[in-house]
Amino acid sequence: MAKVKMSYADHGRSARFELDGIDITSAIAGVRLDARGCDPCVIELELARVEALIEADADVILPVGTTQALMRLGWTPPVR
């Protein structure tokens, strides 16, 4: 299971997210934290949306944070 670390600064107005020690802050669009009693916390991270309309051969370049977050969550990038 992936380890997520959330850090807040500036009285909660600034946040940093790490997934298995890698900063993925730039790839996060939203977060939901569910903490109930003695149960383990559930953290739901919404990744920033990347949209592209491709009508020809092209290289798709994802931000480094997005690529690292997706790979930590099990995505395998296509072979070039």
C-alpha positions in Angstrom: 0.0 0.0 0.0 1.3 3.5 -0.9 2.3 5.8 1.9 0.8 9.3 1.7 2.1 12.2 3.7 0.2 15.5 3.9 1.9 18.6 5.3 0.1 21.9 6.0 1.6 25.3 6.5 0.4 28.9 6.8 -2.6 27.9 9.0 -3.8 25.3 6.5 -3.7 27.6 3.4 -0.8 25.8 1.9 -0.4 22.0 1.6 2.2 19.5 0.3 1.5 15.9 -0.6 4.1 13.1 -0.9 3.4 9.6 -2.2 6.0 7.1 -1.1 8.4 10.1 -0.4 7.9 11.8 -3.8 6.4 15.2 -3.9 3.2 15.0 -6.0 1.7 18.4 -4.9 1.6 19.8 -8.4 -0.5 16.7 -9.6 -3.2 17.1 -6.9 -6.4 18.9 -7.8 -8.3 18.0 -4.6 -8.2 15.9 -1.4 -10.8 14.3 0.8 -9.9 12.9 4.3 -12.3 10.6 6.1 -11.3 9.9 9.7 -13.7 8.0 11.9 -13.0 6.9 15.5 -10.3 4.3 15.7 -10.6 3.2 12.0 -7.7 3.9 9.6 -7.9 7.3 7.8 -9.1 7.2 4.2 -7.4 9.8 2.0 -8.9 10.3 -1.5 -6.6 12.3 -3.8 -8.0 13.8 -7.0 -5.3 14.1 -9.7 -5.2 17.2 -11.9 -6.9 16.6 -15.2 -4.8 16.5 -18.3 -6.8 16.7 -21.5 -5.6 16.5 -25.1 -7.2 16.2 -28.5 -4.8 14.4 -30.8 -5.5 14.0 -34.5 -2.0 12.8 -35.5 1.0 11.1 -34.1 2.3 13.1 -31.1 4.3 12.8 -28.0 2.2 13.4 -24.8 4.2 15.0 -22.1 2.7 14.8 -18.6 4.0 16.9 -15.7 6.6 15.0 -13.7 4.4 15.0 -10.6 1.5 13.5 -12.5 3.6 10.8 -14.0 5.2 9.9 -10.7 1.9 9.8 -8.9 0.3 7.6 -11.6 3.3 5.2 -11.6 3.2 4.9 -7.7 -0.5 4.0 -8.1 0.3 1.2 -10.5 0.2 2.8 -14.0 2.8 1.6 -16.5 3.7 4.2 -19.1 3.7 3.1 -22.7 7.0 2.0 -24.2 8.6 4.5 -26.5 
